[in-house]
Amino acid sequence: MFRLSRLLISALLLIACSCSVEEKKADKDLFLGSGDSGGTVTLPFMSVTPLKGGNVEYELFEHFFNIGLSNDIKSQGCTIDASPINSESKTPITSESKTCLVEINELDSHLQGLKLEINVPPQMCKYVALDNYWYYNYEVGKGPESVAITQTITEAGTTYRCVEGCGKEASLDTAAGVLSCAYDYTNSQGPNCCLGSYSLTITVIESGKKPQRTAQAGQEWGGDLSACISGPATTNSWPQKEKDGHTTPARVFHSVESGGLKTQITILPPVDQKSRGNVFAANFYTGALNSSTPTEKTKTHPHFRSRSIRINGKLTTPSSNSKLPRAIDPIADNSGDPLPIGNDAYRVLCLDEAYEVLQQINVYVREWNTRDKYTEYVTDVTNISPEPDVEGREGSDTADCGRFSSNNPCNDFSDWDDSVDEDLIRHKLVKDFPGL
């Protein structure tokens, strides 16, 4: 059920709450200049290395998947060797794209956090672009563009009726005259995620008097998209950009041709972000390692759905499909406002001067529900069968989870694959995981 905010309308006066959004300074995609930004470049290849966070020692294991291969190729390290340069085109003779996994037990992931150290040697490419991981933790939507209300005054009292604009996105309390947007969660200690502007018309009807009509255009629903997203890219250390009136995390560029790059992406512990699950740090979802375009929901694409959107109130013919969790790729809200797609990976792009991708590394953090399955997986490089998302109750022989009988689940912290019902996931993020 949506949580609603209020726009009060008095008996004689229109009290239009144009909850103004605080002006924010937001950069476009940020260019940080040349040279490294965190240390000396010492490695002769492009790499992403996970570094332990927190104050205690804990295990993590890193390996890579080559995109397009179904077999798991486990190896310590996530690297791409610098390719010889074509003397005429001045570009690498071979290009490579790798998807790398960082494996971590779920409580370590929840309490400790992580850092990803990025190294790109000089002359491997001209520029490097960095994308950080983010998603929607509240459903964002656009309020109706026009609302009309009648206010009827009789000896028995005053009642209100919405004659235009109310429905899925907005509603009116007929007794109190309270206009509510479905995407405004401020009454439940959440953010206002209701975007857009609207015109509001009130017609006052009183016995023995001529109806009085008042109209006011340019009202704002007052939502702030940046308050409704989460993930490491939304923290203070990562720059933001503004596009089409939306403030979202920026892509960060470095010039690396002469000096290379050595920098870090910090992934804060989910416990410190009021996250009830691990999705703040653990961005892995089933389907992330399969680069093929999905045509239906399968085991390898459990988040599949067609990418129809509403334009001028009409649903378009599906033009493509999505395998991303809906909270990363909302496609469009119910009112038809196309929303920016979140970023599912910690991503490093090696670029030439024409913005062509020469080399690419995508990093996913995957949390494991049980230590037994984690150990089974990382100690035998030929074993690809252990299941990260073991279900059941601790102490159960079949669940391979825990040593003592209890009512606790094997899955103590949620990840993306714990919410695969795509018709409900955005509502569940609001309802069940308000601080996701």
Phi, psi and chi 1 to 4 in degrees:
 res  aa     phi    psi   chi1   chi2   chi3   chi4
   1 MET       -  135.8 -177.3  175.3   67.2      -
   2 PHE   -71.5  152.5  -73.4  116.5      -      -
   3 ARG  -104.0  130.4  -64.6  175.4  -78.1 -172.5
   4 LEU  -111.0  148.5  -54.0  178.3      -      -
   5 SER  -109.2  176.5   66.2      -      -      -
   6 ARG  -120.8  144.5  -63.6 -173.3  172.5 -177.4
   7 LEU  -128.1  102.9 -179.9   62.7      -      -
   8 LEU   -79.2  138.2  -61.4  178.1      -      -
   9 ILE  -125.1  119.0  -54.9  170.5      -      -
  10 SER   -80.3  176.3   68.7      -      -      -
  11 ALA   -67.7  -37.2      -      -      -      -
  12 LEU  -115.7  -22.9  -62.3  176.4      -      -
  13 LEU  -116.7  145.8  -62.4  175.4      -      -
  14 LEU   -86.6  116.8  169.5   64.4      -      -
  15 ILE  -104.5   94.9  -55.9  178.5      -      -
  16 ALA   -90.1  115.3      -      -      -      -
  17 CYS   -89.1   96.4  173.9      -      -      -
  18 SER   -96.5   72.9   56.8      -      -      -
  19 CYS   -55.8  100.2  -52.5      -      -      -
  20 SER   -70.6  141.2   61.0      -      -      -
  21 VAL   -86.3  130.4 -179.1      -      -      -
  22 GLU   -60.1  130.9  179.7 -176.6   -4.4      -
  23 GLU   -64.5  130.7  -69.5  -66.2  -33.4      -
  24 LYS  -118.4  142.3  -68.7 -172.1  173.1 -177.0
  25 LYS   -82.2  119.7  -68.8 -177.3  178.0  179.7
  26 ALA  -133.9  125.8      -      -      -      -
  27 ASP   -81.9  154.8  -65.3  -41.1      -      -
  28 LYS   -75.8 -175.3  -65.8 -175.6  177.7 -180.0
  29 ASP   -45.9  127.3  -68.6  -23.2      -      -
  30 LEU   -91.3  131.8 -170.6   65.7      -      -
  31 PHE  -105.5  118.6  177.6   60.7      -      -
  32 LEU   -97.2   11.0  -65.7 -177.9      -      -
  33 GLY    85.0 -161.4      -      -      -      -
  34 SER  -102.8  165.6   60.0      -      -      -
  35 GLY    84.3  175.0      -      -      -      -
  36 ASP   -78.3  166.2   63.6   81.8      -      -
  37 SER  -130.2   22.6   61.9      -      -      -
  38 GLY  -171.6   14.4      -      -      -      -
  39 GLY   154.2  179.9      -      -      -      -
  40 THR   -88.0  133.4  -57.7      -      -      -
  41 VAL   -74.7  116.4  178.2      -      -      -
  42 THR  -117.0  -17.3   57.3      -      -      -
  43 LEU   -95.1  138.6  -58.7  176.0      -      -
  44 PRO   -85.4   16.7   31.7  -34.9      -      -
  45 PHE  -143.0  161.8   43.8   77.4      -      -
  46 MET   -77.7  131.0  178.0  174.7  166.6      -
  47 SER  -151.7  155.4   66.4      -      -      -
  48 VAL  -127.0  123.0  179.1      -      -      -
  49 THR  -121.4  124.9  -55.0      -      -      -
  50 PRO   -76.8  135.5   27.9  -32.8      -      -
  51 LEU  -117.3  140.0  -54.0  175.6      -      -
  52 LYS   -69.8  140.9  -63.4  170.7 -176.7  174.1
  53 GLY  -105.2 -174.2      -      -      -      -
  54 GLY    75.1 -167.4      -      -      -      -
  55 ASN  -115.6    6.7  -60.9  -47.3      -      -
  56 VAL  -129.4  158.5  -61.6      -      -      -
  57 GLU   -76.5  141.8  -74.3  -62.5  -49.2      -
  58 TYR  -155.0  164.7   62.9   92.6      -      -
  59 GLU   -88.4  146.3  -63.9  177.6   82.0      -
  60 LEU  -151.6  155.7   57.0   86.2      -      -
  61 PHE  -135.9  135.4  179.7   79.5      -      -
  62 GLU  -121.8  137.7 -178.4 -171.6   13.8      -
  63 HIS  -150.4  175.7   65.9  -81.1      -      -
  64 PHE  -125.9  152.1   68.4   80.9      -      -
  65 PHE  -110.6  131.8  -81.1   70.5      -      -
  66 ASN   -80.2  124.5  -81.6  -29.8      -      -
  67 ILE   -57.8  134.5  -70.1 -179.3      -      -
  68 GLY    97.1  -12.5      -      -      -      -
  69 LEU  -102.2  136.2  -63.0 -179.3      -      -
  70 SER   -85.8  -21.5   58.5      -      -      -
  71 ASN   -83.1  140.6  -66.7  -32.5      -      -
  72 ASP   -77.3  118.4 -175.9   -6.7      -      -
  73 ILE  -106.9   95.3  -55.6  175.1      -      -
  74 LYS   -84.0  139.4  -64.3  179.6 -176.1  177.9
  75 SER  -163.1  141.7  172.0      -      -      -
  76 GLN   -68.6  126.8  -66.9  -70.2  -21.9      -
  77 GLY   103.6  152.5      -      -      -      -
  78 CYS  -132.3   93.9 -179.5      -      -      -
  79 THR  -137.0  157.3   65.0      -      -      -
  80 ILE  -132.7  122.9  -65.1  179.4      -      -
  81 ASP   -71.0  145.6  -68.7  -27.1      -      -
  82 ALA   -65.3  129.5      -      -      -      -
  83 SER   -87.8  148.7  171.0      -      -      -
  84 PRO   -57.1  147.0  -23.1   33.4      -      -
  85 ILE   -95.1  134.2  -58.0  -62.3      -      -
  86 ASN   -68.3  125.8 -175.6  -59.5      -      -
  87 SER   -65.5  -26.7   58.7      -      -      -
  88 GLU   -89.3  -49.0  -66.1 -177.6    1.9      -
  89 SER   -84.7  -16.2   65.8      -      -      -
  90 LYS    62.9   26.3  -54.3  -61.2 -177.0 -177.5
  91 THR  -121.3  160.5   59.9      -      -      -
  92 PRO   -59.8  143.3  -24.0   34.1      -      -
  93 ILE   -68.4  -36.7  -65.7  175.3      -      -
  94 THR  -121.7  144.5   59.7      -      -      -
  95 SER  -115.5  152.1  -65.1      -      -      -
  96 GLU  -144.7  145.1 -167.4  168.9   -0.9      -
  97 SER  -129.8  128.1  179.3      -      -      -
  98 LYS  -126.0  143.2  -76.4 -172.1  176.5  178.7
  99 THR  -112.9  122.7  -65.5      -      -      -
 100 CYS  -114.8  144.5  -53.6      -      -      -
 101 LEU  -113.9  139.3  -68.3 -177.1      -      -
 102 VAL  -109.8  117.6  178.1      -      -      -
 103 GLU   -96.9  134.8  -47.7  -73.9    9.1      -
 104 ILE  -152.6  141.8 -174.2  170.8      -      -
 105 ASN   -67.7  148.6  -72.6  -67.7      -      -
 106 GLU   -66.7  -34.1   63.7  175.2   -5.8      -
 107 LEU   -75.3  -36.7 -173.2   56.2      -      -
 108 ASP   -57.9  -44.8  -77.4  -21.0      -      -
 109 SER   -61.3  -40.7  174.7      -      -      -
 110 HIS   -70.6  -36.3 -165.5   68.5      -      -
 111 LEU   -99.6  -24.4  -62.8 -179.3      -      -
 112 GLN  -107.3  -30.2  -61.7  -58.8  -34.8      -
 113 GLY    74.6 -172.1      -      -      -      -
 114 LEU  -163.5  158.6 -164.3   65.2      -      -
 115 LYS  -130.0  143.9  -70.6 -176.4  179.0 -179.7
 116 LEU  -113.1  117.1  -60.7  177.4      -      -
 117 GLU   -93.9  127.2 -175.7  167.9  -89.2      -
 118 ILE  -111.0  130.5  -63.5  157.0      -      -
 119 ASN  -129.5  126.6 -177.6   91.8      -      -
 120 VAL  -132.4  121.0 -179.1      -      -      -
 121 PRO   -74.5  159.8   28.4  -34.9      -      -
 122 PRO   -60.2  148.8  -19.7   30.8      -      -
 123 GLN    68.8    4.8  -61.5 -178.3   -8.8      -
 124 MET   -73.9  -32.7 -174.6  167.1  179.7      -
 125 CYS  -160.6  176.0   51.0      -      -      -
 126 LYS   -88.5  -39.7 -171.3  159.9 -172.8  175.4
 127 TYR  -132.1  154.5  -59.1  103.7      -      -
 128 VAL  -123.3  133.8  163.9      -      -      -
 129 ALA  -112.9  136.9      -      -      -      -
 130 LEU  -117.0  128.8  -56.9 -179.8      -      -
 131 ASP  -112.1  137.3  -70.4  -27.7      -      -
 132 ASN  -109.1  157.9 -155.7  -14.8      -      -
 133 TYR   -82.3  131.7  159.5   57.1      -      -
 134 TRP  -154.9  163.6   67.2  -86.6      -      -
 135 TYR  -157.0  173.5   55.4   89.2      -      -
 136 TYR   -91.4  126.7  -69.1   80.1      -      -
 137 ASN  -105.6    0.4   61.1  -23.1      -      -
 138 TYR  -137.1  148.9  -73.2   88.2      -      -
 139 GLU   -70.6  125.4 -175.7  175.5   15.2      -
 140 VAL  -102.7  141.2  176.3      -      -      -
 141 GLY  -154.4  169.0      -      -      -      -
 142 LYS  -104.4  130.0 -174.5  177.4 -179.9 -178.7
 143 GLY   -73.1  163.5      -      -      -      -
 144 PRO   -61.1  149.7   20.9  -31.7      -      -
 145 GLU   -82.2  -17.8  -64.1  179.7   -6.7      -
 146 SER  -144.7  132.1  177.8      -      -      -
 147 VAL  -131.5  132.2  177.9      -      -      -
 148 ALA  -125.3  133.9      -      -      -      -
 149 ILE  -131.4  138.8  -63.3  169.2      -      -
 150 THR  -104.8  141.2   60.0      -      -      -
 151 GLN  -121.5  112.0  177.5 -175.9    6.6      -
 152 THR  -104.8  124.1  -57.0      -      -      -
 153 ILE  -111.8  121.5  -57.2  172.8      -      -
 154 THR  -132.1  177.1   66.0      -      -      -
 155 GLU   -64.3  -27.3  -68.6 -177.5   -2.0      -
 156 ALA   -77.9  -13.5      -      -      -      -
 157 GLY   138.3 -167.5      -      -      -      -
 158 THR  -116.9  133.5  -59.9      -      -      -
 159 THR  -128.4  159.2   58.6      -      -      -
 160 TYR  -126.1  150.4  -59.1   84.9      -      -
 161 ARG  -143.2  133.6 -175.0  168.3   67.1   93.6
 162 CYS   -90.8  121.2 -174.5      -      -      -
 163 VAL  -107.4   -9.6  -64.1      -      -      -
 164 GLU  -155.7  136.1  179.6 -172.3  -14.6      -
 165 GLY    97.4  -17.8      -      -      -      -
 166 CYS   -85.0  152.8  -66.2      -      -      -
 167 GLY   159.5 -129.9      -      -      -      -
 168 LYS   -69.8  -32.4 -173.1  174.8  -69.1 -174.3
 169 GLU   -93.7  -22.6  -81.4   72.1   48.0      -
 170 ALA  -147.4  154.1      -      -      -      -
 171 SER  -145.8  163.6   61.1      -      -      -
 172 LEU  -130.8  131.5  177.9   71.3      -      -
 173 ASP   -79.0  109.9 -175.2  -35.9      -      -
 174 THR   -69.1  -20.4   58.0      -      -      -
 175 ALA   -89.9  -39.2      -      -      -      -
 176 ALA   -99.3  -11.9      -      -      -      -
 177 GLY    69.5   39.5      -      -      -      -
 178 VAL  -104.7  116.3  177.8      -      -      -
 179 LEU   -92.0  129.3 -179.8   63.6      -      -
 180 SER  -128.3  141.9  -53.9      -      -      -
 181 CYS  -101.7  135.3  178.3      -      -      -
 182 ALA   -65.3  -20.2      -      -      -      -
 183 TYR  -103.1   12.4  -53.2  104.7      -      -
 184 ASP  -104.4  114.1 -172.8  -19.6      -      -
 185 TYR  -108.0   18.3  -47.3  109.8      -      -
 186 THR   -67.3  -25.9   51.8      -      -      -
 187 ASN   -71.2  -11.9  -84.4    4.9      -      -
 188 SER  -118.2   33.5  -60.4      -      -      -
 189 GLN    60.8   26.6  -70.6   73.7   54.9      -
 190 GLY  -109.4 -175.9      -      -      -      -
 191 PRO   -85.5  167.8   31.3  -34.8      -      -
 192 ASN   -92.7  112.5 -177.9   -1.7      -      -
 193 CYS  -110.6   19.0  -56.4      -      -      -
 194 CYS   -94.1  113.3 -172.4      -      -      -
 195 LEU  -100.3  165.4  -52.1  177.3      -      -
 196 GLY    98.9  173.4      -      -      -      -
 197 SER  -119.7  166.9   59.5      -      -      -
 198 TYR  -157.5  161.4   64.7  100.3      -      -
 199 SER  -106.3  142.1   60.2      -      -      -
 200 LEU  -125.3  126.2 -178.5   57.0      -      -
 201 THR  -120.7  130.6  -58.5      -      -      -
 202 ILE  -121.2  131.2  -75.4 -171.4      -      -
 203 THR  -113.7  117.1  -58.9      -      -      -
 204 VAL   -92.8  122.5  179.5      -      -      -
 205 ILE  -115.9  118.1  -58.0  172.8      -      -
 206 GLU  -132.8  135.7 -171.2  171.3    1.4      -
 207 SER   -54.7  129.7  179.7      -      -      -
 208 GLY    82.7    1.5      -      -      -      -
 209 LYS  -125.6  154.5  -63.5 -177.3  179.6  179.7
 210 LYS   -72.4  134.0 -176.3  178.6  179.1 -180.0
 211 PRO   -55.2  137.8  -25.6   35.8      -      -
 212 GLN  -109.0  121.7  -61.7  -66.4  -42.9      -
 213 ARG  -109.3  128.8 -178.6  176.2  179.0  -87.3
 214 THR  -124.5  129.9  -55.2      -      -      -
 215 ALA  -127.7  140.8      -      -      -      -
 216 GLN  -142.7  119.8 -172.2  168.9   -5.4      -
 217 ALA   -94.7  170.9      -      -      -      -
 218 GLY    74.5   22.4      -      -      -      -
 219 GLN   -78.5  148.5  -58.7  -55.9  -62.8      -
 220 GLU  -112.0  136.7  -62.8  -68.5  -28.1      -
 221 TRP   -71.0  -21.2  -72.6  108.8      -      -
 222 GLY    86.3    8.1      -      -      -      -
 223 GLY   -74.4  154.9      -      -      -      -
 224 ASP  -128.4  106.3  179.4    3.7      -      -
 225 LEU   -57.4  -37.2 -173.6  148.6      -      -
 226 SER   -64.2  -21.7   65.7      -      -      -
 227 ALA   -83.1   -6.2      -      -      -      -
 228 CYS  -113.5   11.1  -51.3      -      -      -
 229 ILE  -121.1  162.7   61.4  178.4      -      -
 230 SER  -147.5  178.9 -171.1      -      -      -
 231 GLY   114.6  165.4      -      -      -      -
 232 PRO   -55.1  -29.1  -27.7   36.1      -      -
 233 ALA   -73.8   -9.4      -      -      -      -
 234 THR   -98.9    0.6   65.8      -      -      -
 235 THR   -77.9  167.0   57.9      -      -      -
 236 ASN   -62.7  -24.0  -68.5  -25.1      -      -
 237 SER   -78.9   -9.4   61.9      -      -      -
 238 TRP  -109.5  131.6 -164.9  -98.3      -      -
 239 PRO   -68.4  153.0   23.7  -33.1      -      -
 240 GLN  -115.4  159.2  -53.8  -64.7  -63.4      -
 241 LYS  -130.4  161.7   67.1  176.4 -179.1  179.5
 242 GLU  -121.2  127.8 -173.5  172.4  -50.4      -
 243 LYS  -146.9  129.5 -177.2  178.7 -179.6 -178.7
 244 ASP    54.8   33.9  -60.1  -32.1      -      -
 245 GLY    80.8    2.2      -      -      -      -
 246 HIS  -108.5  133.4  -59.1  -46.1      -      -
 247 THR   -99.6  118.6  -59.9      -      -      -
 248 THR  -139.4  167.6   53.7      -      -      -
 249 PRO   -60.6  143.2  -27.8   37.1      -      -
 250 ALA   -89.2  157.6      -      -      -      -
 251 ARG   -86.0  132.2  167.6  171.5  -78.8 -175.9
 252 VAL  -106.1  128.1  175.6      -      -      -
 253 PHE  -107.8  145.1  -68.5   91.4      -      -
 254 HIS  -131.3  142.8  -62.9  -96.8      -      -
 255 SER   -89.5  120.1  177.3      -      -      -
 256 VAL  -125.5    3.8  -62.9      -      -      -
 257 GLU   -58.7  -40.7 -172.6  174.1   27.4      -
 258 SER  -100.3  -34.3   59.4      -      -      -
 259 GLY  -109.6  -10.7      -      -      -      -
 260 GLY    71.2 -171.4      -      -      -      -
 261 LEU  -147.8  133.8  175.4   68.9      -      -
 262 LYS  -137.7  114.6 -173.3  173.8 -176.0  179.9
 263 THR  -150.7  178.6 -170.2      -      -      -
 264 GLN  -135.1  150.1  -67.6 -179.1   -5.6      -
 265 ILE  -111.4  124.0  -67.1  177.1      -      -
 266 THR   -94.3  128.5  -62.2      -      -      -
 267 ILE  -111.3  105.2  -53.8  169.8      -      -
 268 LEU   -70.3  153.5  -62.4  174.3      -      -
 269 PRO   -62.4  132.7  -20.5   31.9      -      -
 270 PRO   -55.8  -32.8  -29.2   36.7      -      -
 271 VAL   -61.1  -31.1   65.8      -      -      -
 272 ASP   -81.1   -9.7  -66.0  -21.9      -      -
 273 GLN  -103.7   16.4  -54.7  -54.0  -51.9      -
 274 LYS    57.1   34.9  -60.9 -179.7 -179.5  179.0
 275 SER   -93.0  126.9  174.9      -      -      -
 276 ARG   -79.5  -13.2  -65.9  175.8   60.9 -179.1
 277 GLY  -123.8 -166.4      -      -      -      -
 278 ASN  -106.6    6.7  -91.6  -20.1      -      -
 279 VAL   -67.0  -17.4  -63.7      -      -      -
 280 PHE   -61.1  -33.9 -177.7   88.0      -      -
 281 ALA  -108.8  -40.6      -      -      -      -
 282 ALA   -88.3   99.8      -      -      -      -
 283 ASN   -92.5   -0.4   58.3  -34.7      -      -
 284 PHE   -68.6  141.9  175.1   82.4      -      -
 285 TYR  -145.1  149.9   59.1   93.7      -      -
 286 THR   -62.7  127.0  -61.3      -      -      -
 287 GLY   113.0  -19.1      -      -      -      -
 288 ALA   -63.9  -30.2      -      -      -      -
 289 LEU   -91.9   -2.5  -55.0  179.8      -      -
 290 ASN  -106.7  113.3 -167.1  -33.2      -      -
 291 SER   -87.0   -4.8   60.6      -      -      -
 292 SER   -71.1  152.7   61.7      -      -      -
 293 THR   -76.1  120.7  -59.2      -      -      -
 294 PRO   -72.9  148.4   27.3  -34.1      -      -
 295 THR  -116.9  -14.7   57.4      -      -      -
 296 GLU  -161.3  166.6   60.7 -177.1    0.5      -
 297 LYS   -76.1  120.0 -176.5  174.9  -73.1 -170.7
 298 THR  -133.9 -178.7   64.5      -      -      -
 299 LYS   -60.8  -34.0 -176.4  178.2  180.0 -179.4
 300 THR   -85.2  -11.6   55.9      -      -      -
 301 HIS  -136.7   60.6  -66.4  -62.0      -      -
 302 PRO   -68.7  -14.8   27.7  -35.7      -      -
 303 HIS   -98.1   11.9  -58.8  -76.9      -      -
 304 PHE   -60.6  141.7  163.6   81.7      -      -
 305 ARG  -164.1  159.0   64.5 -146.9 -179.2  -82.0
 306 SER   -77.3  151.9   59.0      -      -      -
 307 ARG   -98.1   50.9  -59.4 -167.5   80.5 -106.8
 308 SER   -71.9  144.5  -59.8      -      -      -
 309 ILE  -133.2  162.1   62.7  172.9      -      -
 310 ARG   -93.3  129.7  -68.0 -177.2 -176.4  -87.1
 311 ILE  -126.4  123.0  -61.7  177.6      -      -
 312 ASN    53.2   39.3  -62.6  -35.3      -      -
 313 GLY    81.5   -2.3      -      -      -      -
 314 LYS  -112.9  140.8  -65.4 -177.6  179.0 -179.5
 315 LEU   -77.3  127.4 -159.1   64.1      -      -
 316 THR   -79.2  161.7   65.3      -      -      -
 317 THR   -69.4  133.6  -59.1      -      -      -
 318 PRO   -54.0  126.3  -24.8   33.1      -      -
 319 SER  -102.9  -18.1   56.8      -      -      -
 320 SER  -163.2  177.7   62.5      -      -      -
 321 ASN  -120.5  162.3  -61.9  -39.0      -      -
 322 SER  -129.4  141.5  177.0      -      -      -
 323 LYS  -111.6    2.5   63.4  178.4 -178.9  178.1
 324 LEU   -79.0  147.6  -67.7  168.3      -      -
 325 PRO   -53.9  143.9  -27.2   35.8      -      -
 326 ARG   -61.0  -30.7 -169.7  179.6  -68.6  -87.2
 327 ALA   -73.7  -13.2      -      -      -      -
 328 ILE   -93.1  -39.8  -64.7  176.4      -      -
 329 ASP  -122.6   84.0 -178.9    8.2      -      -
 330 PRO   -70.9  -10.0   22.2  -27.9      -      -
 331 ILE    65.1  -68.5  -63.2  178.5      -      -
 332 ALA  -164.9  148.2      -      -      -      -
 333 ASP   -77.9  172.0   63.3   81.3      -      -
 334 ASN   -60.1  -27.2  -67.3  -32.2      -      -
 335 SER   -84.6   -6.0   61.9      -      -      -
 336 GLY    99.9   12.9      -      -      -      -
 337 ASP   -91.5  111.1 -177.8   36.2      -      -
 338 PRO   -61.1  132.2  -20.3   32.5      -      -
 339 LEU  -108.4  149.3  -65.3  171.7      -      -
 340 PRO   -61.1  141.7  -18.5   30.3      -      -
 341 ILE   -79.6  135.2  -63.2  176.6      -      -
 342 GLY   -67.5 -176.8      -      -      -      -
 343 ASN  -117.1  120.6 -174.4   54.0      -      -
 344 ASP   -86.1  -14.4   70.5  -41.2      -      -
 345 ALA  -128.5  156.0      -      -      -      -
 346 TYR   -82.3  112.6  -55.1   97.7      -      -
 347 ARG  -126.1  137.9 -175.8  171.1  -70.8  111.2
 348 VAL  -121.7  124.7 -175.7      -      -      -
 349 LEU  -119.5  124.8  -56.7  171.4      -      -
 350 CYS   -95.9  119.4 -146.4      -      -      -
 351 LEU  -120.5  151.2  -52.2  170.4      -      -
 352 ASP   -92.1 -175.5   67.1   12.3      -      -
 353 GLU   -71.1  -11.5   54.7  -92.2   52.5      -
 354 ALA  -101.2   13.9      -      -      -      -
 355 TYR    68.4   25.5 -148.2  144.8      -      -
 356 GLU   -89.8  138.3  -52.5  -60.1  -31.4      -
 357 VAL   -80.7  119.3  178.8      -      -      -
 358 LEU   -94.7  -43.2  -55.5  177.4      -      -
 359 GLN  -139.7  150.1  -42.8  -73.5   -3.4      -
 360 GLN  -148.6  137.7  176.1  172.9  -30.6      -
 361 ILE  -127.0  125.6  -67.3  177.9      -      -
 362 ASN  -110.4  131.6  -56.7  -48.9      -      -
 363 VAL  -117.6  131.9  178.6      -      -      -
 364 TYR  -122.7  138.6  -65.2   91.9      -      -
 365 VAL  -102.3  122.9  176.8      -      -      -
 366 ARG  -116.4  126.8  178.9  164.0   62.7  178.1
 367 GLU   -98.2  145.7   50.6  105.7   86.1      -
 368 TRP  -109.9  136.0  -72.3   71.0      -      -
 369 ASN   -75.7  -27.0  -68.5   -7.2      -      -
 370 THR  -133.5  144.8   67.7      -      -      -
 371 ARG   -68.7  -35.2  179.3  172.2  172.7   78.3
 372 ASP   -59.0  -47.9  -76.6   -9.8      -      -
 373 LYS   -68.1  -37.5  -67.2  -61.7 -177.0 -174.9
 374 TYR   -61.1  -48.3  169.9   86.3      -      -
 375 THR   -64.0  -41.7  -57.8      -      -      -
 376 GLU   -59.2  -36.5 -178.4 -177.1  -12.0      -
 377 TYR   -74.5  -48.2 -175.4   65.9      -      -
 378 VAL   -83.2  -16.7  -57.4      -      -      -
 379 THR   -92.3  -11.6   55.4      -      -      -
 380 ASP  -127.9  100.9 -178.6   -1.6      -      -
 381 VAL   -68.3  -12.3  -64.2      -      -      -
 382 THR   -93.1   -6.2   65.0      -      -      -
 383 ASN   -94.7  114.6 -172.7   -4.1      -      -
 384 ILE  -112.9   10.7   62.2  172.7      -      -
 385 SER   -92.9  -24.1   63.0      -      -      -
 386 PRO   -56.3  140.2  -27.6   36.6      -      -
 387 GLU   -97.5  119.1  172.0   57.0   54.0      -
 388 PRO   -65.7  -35.3  -15.8   28.7      -      -
 389 ASP   -99.1   58.4  -66.4  -42.6      -      -
 390 VAL   -63.9  131.8  172.1      -      -      -
 391 GLU  -105.1 -177.4  -62.7  -65.7  -21.6      -
 392 GLY   104.6 -170.2      -      -      -      -
 393 ARG  -112.9  147.7  -64.5  -71.3  173.1  179.5
 394 GLU   -61.5  139.2  -67.0  179.1    2.8      -
 395 GLY    93.7   -6.5      -      -      -      -
 396 SER   -81.9  132.0  167.8      -      -      -
 397 ASP   -62.5  -35.6  -68.4  -23.9      -      -
 398 THR   -77.1  -24.1   58.0      -      -      -
 399 ALA   -85.3  -17.8      -      -      -      -
 400 ASP    54.1   48.9 -167.6   18.7      -      -
 401 CYS  -142.2  110.6  165.6      -      -      -
 402 GLY    80.3  164.9      -      -      -      -
 403 ARG  -107.6  -15.8  -58.5  -68.4  178.1  -91.9
 404 PHE  -124.4  146.8  -55.7  100.7      -      -
 405 SER   -67.7  131.4  -63.1      -      -      -
 406 SER  -159.1  175.2   71.7      -      -      -
 407 ASN   -99.8   11.5 -162.7   38.4      -      -
 408 ASN   -81.6  144.0  -64.2  -35.1      -      -
 409 PRO   -78.3  154.2   29.3  -35.2      -      -
 410 CYS   -65.1  -35.6  -59.3      -      -      -
 411 ASN   -91.2   95.3 -175.7   14.7      -      -
 412 ASP   -86.2  -25.0  -62.6  -75.8      -      -
 413 PHE  -133.4  135.3  -60.9  100.6      -      -
 414 SER   -76.1  148.7   59.3      -      -      -
 415 ASP  -129.1 -173.7   59.6   19.6      -      -
 416 TRP   -63.0  -33.8  -74.5  118.8      -      -
 417 ASP   -77.4   -2.6  -74.1  -19.1      -      -
 418 ASP   -82.9   -6.7  -67.7  -35.4      -      -
 419 SER  -133.1   88.1  -61.1      -      -      -
 420 VAL  -106.6   -3.8  -63.8      -      -      -
 421 ASP   -79.1   98.7 -174.9  -15.4      -      -
 422 GLU   -70.3  -13.6  -64.8  -56.9  -21.9      -
 423 ASP   -79.9  -16.3  -67.2  -31.4      -      -
 424 LEU  -118.9  -13.4  -62.5  175.7      -      -
 425 ILE   -58.4  -41.7 -175.5  169.7      -      -
 426 ARG   -68.8  -36.0  -73.4 -168.8  -69.2  171.3
 427 HIS   -70.5  -34.1  -55.9  -66.5      -      -
 428 LYS   -66.9  -36.2  -69.7 -173.4   69.9  173.1
 429 LEU   -60.7  -35.5  -71.7  173.6      -      -
 430 VAL   -77.9  -44.3  172.9      -      -      -
 431 LYS   -77.6  -47.1 -176.8  179.2  178.1 -177.9
 432 ASP  -101.4  -26.4  -63.9  -24.8      -      -
 433 PHE  -126.6   65.6  -52.9  114.3      -      -
 434 PRO   -63.8  -21.2   23.1  -34.2      -      -
 435 GLY  -113.6   26.2      -      -      -      -
 436 LEU   -55.1      - -161.2   64.7      -      -
